Amino acid sequence: MRHEERAIDPERRVRLFRNGRNQALRIPRDLELPGQDAILRKEGRRLVVEAVARPSLLATLATLKPLDEDFPPITSLPAGPVAL
């Protein structure tokens, strides 16, 4: 069975360690999250780690500033024959 096809165990024992003054967690390769950032929250005695959702295209476009330049006029060309 290939690596991607293996079923992921619902729970795993992982190693905790110190990184400076912070406690850190080793995430096994098959459970890695995409990207460089994650959301960590505490729910009772549980810590939940979630991948940060990438912004949608509309959200990204909304951050762009409008263009201040004029575009040249587009001359209408006659449509050519289309073979279907």
C-alpha positions as CSV (number, residue, x, y, z in Angstrom):
1,M,0.0,0.0,0.0
2,R,1.4,3.5,-0.9
3,H,1.9,6.1,1.8
4,E,-1.1,8.3,0.7
5,E,-3.4,5.3,0.7
6,R,-2.7,4.3,4.3
7,A,-5.5,5.0,6.8
8,I,-4.6,7.6,9.4
9,D,-5.0,6.5,13.0
10,P,-7.6,8.5,14.8
11,E,-5.1,9.2,17.6
12,R,-1.3,9.1,18.0
13,R,1.1,9.5,20.8
14,V,3.6,12.3,19.9
15,R,6.6,13.8,21.6
16,L,6.6,17.1,23.4
17,F,9.8,19.0,23.9
18,R,11.1,22.4,24.9
19,N,12.1,25.1,22.4
20,G,13.4,27.9,24.5
21,R,10.7,28.9,26.9
22,N,8.0,27.3,24.7
23,Q,6.6,23.8,24.7
24,A,6.6,22.3,21.2
25,L,5.0,19.3,19.5
26,R,6.5,17.1,16.8
27,I,3.9,16.5,14.1
28,P,4.5,13.2,12.2
29,R,5.0,13.6,8.5
30,D,1.8,11.9,7.5
31,L,-0.2,14.4,9.6
32,E,1.6,17.6,8.5
33,L,-0.5,20.7,7.8
34,P,-0.1,22.8,4.7
35,G,1.4,26.2,4.8
36,Q,3.5,28.0,7.4
37,D,0.7,29.0,9.9
38,A,-1.9,27.3,11.9
39,I,-4.6,28.2,14.4
40,L,-4.2,26.7,17.9
41,R,-7.0,26.8,20.4
42,K,-7.8,25.2,23.7
43,E,-11.0,23.3,24.2
44,G,-11.1,22.1,27.8
45,R,-8.1,19.8,28.2
46,R,-7.6,19.5,24.4
47,L,-5.4,21.5,22.1
48,V,-6.8,21.8,18.6
49,V,-4.5,22.7,15.7
50,E,-6.0,23.7,12.4
51,A,-4.4,24.8,9.1
52,V,-5.1,28.4,8.3
53,A,-7.5,28.6,5.4
54,R,-6.0,30.4,2.3
55,P,-7.9,33.6,1.4
56,S,-10.3,33.3,-1.4
57,L,-9.6,34.9,-4.7
58,L,-12.3,37.5,-4.1
59,A,-10.8,38.4,-0.7
60,T,-7.3,38.7,-2.4
61,L,-8.7,40.9,-5.2
62,A,-10.5,43.1,-2.7
63,T,-7.1,44.1,-1.2
64,L,-5.8,45.4,-4.6
65,K,-5.8,49.1,-5.3
66,P,-7.7,50.3,-8.4
67,L,-5.6,51.2,-11.5
68,D,-5.3,54.9,-12.2
69,E,-4.3,54.5,-15.9
70,D,-6.5,54.5,-18.9
71,F,-6.5,51.5,-21.2
72,P,-6.3,52.1,-24.9
73,P,-9.4,51.5,-26.9
74,I,-10.0,48.1,-28.3
75,T,-10.9,47.9,-32.0
76,S,-13.6,45.4,-32.7
77,L,-12.4,42.8,-35.2
78,P,-15.0,40.9,-37.2
79,A,-15.5,37.3,-36.0
80,G,-14.0,34.7,-38.2
81,P,-15.6,31.4,-39.2
82,V,-15.6,28.8,-36.5
83,A,-15.5,25.1,-37.3
84,L,-17.4,23.0,-34.8
